[in-house]
Amino acid sequence: MNDRIAHAIANDSMIRLFGIEVEEASELLTRVSAVVKEEFLQLHELAHGAFMFALMDVAFALTVNAKLDAVAVQWSISQFRSAKLGDNVTAECRLLHGGRRLMVVDLVILGSEGRVLAKGQATAIPVGEAAPAQRRC
C-alpha cells in the first residue's frame, strides 16, 4: 500500500461512516468489505443500494487515486441480489484500462458466501496532471 492510498484511507469519510475494512489496495486491485448493520437496511430489510454503492465507490476511489488524482465521470451498475442484516459484503475493483485520459475499472460485489450480488463498470478521468493538448478534428 503506497502513501497516496494510506492518505485516502485515513481521510475518506465513507470508510468511517460504513465501517469499511480495506483488505487490499493497489493501482490494479482493491478489495474492501463491511458488515450490513441495521442502519444500512432499506424498506424490505435488505442492504440499501446506497450501502452497496458506497462499497464500490470506496474500492473505486482507492484504485484510481493510487497513482494520481482522478474523479469518476461514469458509473454502470447492475444489482441482482442483495445482502441481509449481519452479512459481510465485499467489493472488488480491478483496473481494466489506466490511460492518460481515461481510467476504466470493473466492479463486483460479493456476499458472505461468495455469491455475486452486483457487477459494474466505472470510468474516471485523471485530474492530477496537466490536460493533454487538444486536437481539432
N, C-alpha and C positions, 0 to 999 in steps of 0.2 A: 504494500500500500504506500503510495507516494504522499508527499506533503500536501499537494492540492486536494487529494481525496480526504486525507485526515482533517484538513481545514473545513472541507464541505460537510463532513460528518458532524464535526463539532458545532457547526453553525446552521444546520438545517432544522428548522422548527418542526417539520413533518416527522422527522425521526423521533423527536421527543414527544410530540403530540400522540402518535400512534404506538409508541414503544417499539419502534422498528429496530431489529438487530441486523447489523451489517455482517454477513457471514464471509463474503469475499467481495473485493472491489478492485477493478483494474480498468484500463482503457479498452479491454477486449470483452470482459465478462464481469458482471456484478450480480451478486445474489443477496437478497435481503428477505427477512421474514418478520412476522408479527402474529400474535395470538388474537383471535377475534374476541373482543370484550363486549359486554352488554351495550355500552355506549356506541358501538360500531354497527349495531343492527338496524335494519330498516323495518318497515311496517310488517313484513311477513316473517320477522325474526331470523333473517338471513343476513350475512355480511353485506353492508351497504356498498353500492357501486363506487361511492367516493372513497371508501376504505381500500377497495381493490385498486382503484386508480392511483391512490396515494402510494401504495407499494410499488406499482410500476413506475411512477414518476420519480420516486427516490432512486430506484435502481438505474433508471434512465439518466438522471442528473449526475449521479456519481460516474457513470461510464463516459458520457460525452464531455464532462468537465475534467476528466483525468489528465489531459494534456494541455488544454486551453479553454478559455471561456466559450461556452456555447449555450444557445437557448432553443427551446422547442418551437417549431413552426407548424407541425402537423402531427396528428395522432389518429390511429385507426385501431379500434379495439373491439373484439367480439367476446362477450362473456356468455358462456353456455351452461355453466354450473355455478353454484355459489358455495359459500362456506357457512358453517354454523358456529354458534357460541362455543368457545373453547378450542376451535380448530386452529392449528398452526398453518399459516398460509405463507408460501414462498413466492417471491417474484424474481425472475431472472431476466437480465438484459444482455444481449450479445450484439457487439458491433458488427454490422454487415458491410458497411462502407464508411471509411473515415477520410473523405476527401477534404480539399481546401475550402470548398464552398458549401458542401452538404455532408452531413453525417446521418446514416440510416441505421437503425437498430431493430432487432427482433425482440419481442417481449413475450413472456409466458408466465402465467400464474399457476402454481401447483397447490393442491390441497394437502391435507395431513397425510393422506395415503398415497401421494404421488400422482393423483389424477389431475389432468389438465382442466383448469377451471376457466381460463381465458387466454387468448392469444392476441397479439397485436404487433403493430409496427409504428415507429415514430421517426420523425426527421428533425434534425437540429441544424442550425447554421452557426458556424464559428463566429464569435464576435470579439475575440481576444487578440486579433491581429488585423492589420490593415486590409481593407477590402481589395480584392484584385481589380486591376484596371478594367473598366467596362469597354466592351467592343460593340460596335454598331453592326447590325445585320446588313 
